[in-house]
Amino acid sequence: MKVKASGQGYIEHGNIKREFKNHFVSGGLQLMATLFTFNTFGSPASHEYWFVSPAGVGTDTTTKTTFVMSTLVSPLSTLINPSISYQHQTFNNSAALAQITIAYPTSAFLSATIGEIGINGVYTDSGYNIGYGLMSRASTADGDFAAFAYNPANMLQITWNMIFSWV
């Protein structure tokens, strides 16, 4: 049996709406391999779980995503932490959808052109981080979305849909 990782996401910022494709990198696949090895996706009895955190947004518009990337190329410093919400759904034991929405409030960044976005994955056991790093990246350089000017007056919301199917 093989596991296929795919998905897409959405960016909303004022009247700007963009759709993008996930580019999983080695950190994301390592995290998934760890989860499958230990057969845990948040089992309370095991004290093992995984979660995501924003790798953030960046200004790079020329560097294509590579499998070995571990961080964004030119990340912006976050002035205000975002809120993060998670949803999970399983379909007939043959696929799972994880939807992560990251909402940056107004004035989360200084004005900039956004050309890359990313999400980190973390696997932890009894409070010790076992794995951490860039899980997926989307960028202007990959043709995933057109770069856009960040306006501090508008909220920035990024929704990642990650689909894992057993084929």
C-alpha positions in Angstrom: 0.0 0.0 0.0 1.3 3.5 -0.9 0.4 6.8 0.7 -0.2 9.7 -1.7 0.2 13.3 -0.3 -1.5 16.1 -2.2 -3.6 19.1 -1.6 -4.2 22.8 -2.3 -4.8 25.9 -0.4 -6.3 29.4 -0.5 -5.0 32.8 0.3 -7.4 35.7 1.2 -6.2 39.2 1.9 -8.7 42.0 1.4 -10.1 41.6 -2.1 -7.1 39.4 -3.1 -8.0 35.7 -3.4 -5.4 33.2 -4.6 -5.4 29.4 -4.9 -2.2 27.4 -4.6 -0.8 23.8 -4.8 1.0 22.2 -1.9 4.6 21.3 -2.4 5.5 18.9 0.3 9.2 18.9 1.2 11.3 16.3 3.0 10.3 17.6 6.5 6.7 17.0 5.7 7.2 13.5 4.5 9.5 12.6 7.4 6.8 13.8 9.8 4.2 11.6 8.0 6.6 8.6 8.0 7.0 9.1 11.8 3.3 9.2 12.3 2.7 6.1 10.3 5.6 4.3 12.1 4.2 5.0 15.5 0.6 4.7 14.3 -0.5 7.9 16.1 -2.5 10.9 15.0 -3.2 12.4 18.3 -4.1 9.4 20.5 -4.6 10.8 24.0 -3.4 7.6 25.6 -0.1 7.6 23.8 1.0 11.2 24.7 2.2 11.4 21.2 0.8 13.9 18.8 1.5 16.2 15.9 0.5 19.7 15.1 1.4 22.4 12.7 2.6 26.0 13.1 3.0 28.6 10.5 6.4 28.8 8.9 5.0 32.1 7.8 5.1 34.2 4.7 8.1 35.6 2.9 9.1 38.0 0.2 11.1 35.6 -2.1 9.7 35.5 -5.6 12.5 33.8 -7.5 13.5 30.5 -5.7 11.6 27.4 -6.6 10.7 24.9 -3.9 13.2 22.0 -3.5 12.6 18.8 -1.7 15.4 19.5 0.9 14.1 23.0 1.9 13.8 23.4 5.7 12.7 27.0 5.9 11.3 29.8 3.8 13.9 31.7 1.8 13.1 35.2 2.9 10.6 35.0 5.8 8.9 38.1 7.2 9.0 38.7 10.9 5.6 38.4 12.5 4.6 41.4 14.6 1.4 39.7 15.9 0.9 35.9 16.2 -1.8 34.4 14.1 -4.7 32.2 15.2 -4.7 28.7 13.9 -7.7 26.3 13.5 -7.6 22.6 12.5 -10.2 20.3 11.0 -9.7 16.6 10.2 -11.9 14.2 8.2 -11.5 10.6 7.2 -13.2 9.1 4.1 -13.9 5.3 4.2 -10.5 4.6 5.7 -9.0 5.3 2.3 -8.2 9.0 2.7 -7.8 11.8 5.2 -8.1 15.5 4.9 -6.4 17.9 7.2 -7.5 21.5 6.9 -5.4 24.1 8.6 -6.4 27.8 8.6 -3.9 30.4 9.7 -5.3 33.9 10.2 -3.0 36.8 10.6 -4.7 39.8 12.1 -4.3 43.3 10.7 -0.8 44.8 11.1 0.8 41.4 11.5 3.5 42.4 9.2 5.0 45.6 7.8 4.1 46.4 4.2 5.8 43.9 1.8 5.3 41.9 -1.3 4.4 38.3 -0.4 5.9 35.7 -2.7 6.1 32.5 -0.6 4.1 30.9 2.2 4.9 27.8 4.3 3.7 25.6 7.1 5.7 23.7 9.7 4.9 20.3 11.2 5.9 19.2 14.7 5.8 15.7 16.1 6.1 15.5 19.9 6.2 12.8 22.5 5.6 13.7 26.2 6.5 17.3 25.5 9.7 16.6 23.6 9.8 17.7 20.0 11.0 14.8 17.9 10.6 16.4 14.5 10.1 19.9 13.5 10.4 21.8 10.2 9.0 23.0 7.0 6.3 20.7 5.9 4.9 22.4 2.8 5.7 25.5 0.8 3.9 27.4 -2.0 5.6 30.2 -4.0 5.4 32.6 -6.8 8.5 31.1 -8.3 6.7 27.7 -8.6 3.8 29.4 -10.3 1.5 28.6 -7.4 0.2 32.1 -7.0 0.9 35.7 -8.2 2.9 37.8 -5.7 0.8 40.4 -4.0 1.3 43.5 -1.8 0.6 42.9 1.8 -1.6 45.7 3.3 -1.4 46.0 7.1 -5.0 47.2 7.1 -6.3 43.8 6.0 -6.3 40.4 7.7 -4.3 37.7 5.9 -5.9 34.2 5.9 -4.2 31.1 4.5 -6.0 27.8 4.4 -4.0 24.6 3.7 -5.9 21.4 2.6 -3.6 18.4 2.9 -5.0 15.2 1.5 -3.4 11.8 2.4 -4.8 8.8 0.5 -4.0 5.2 0.5 -3.5 3.8 -3.0 
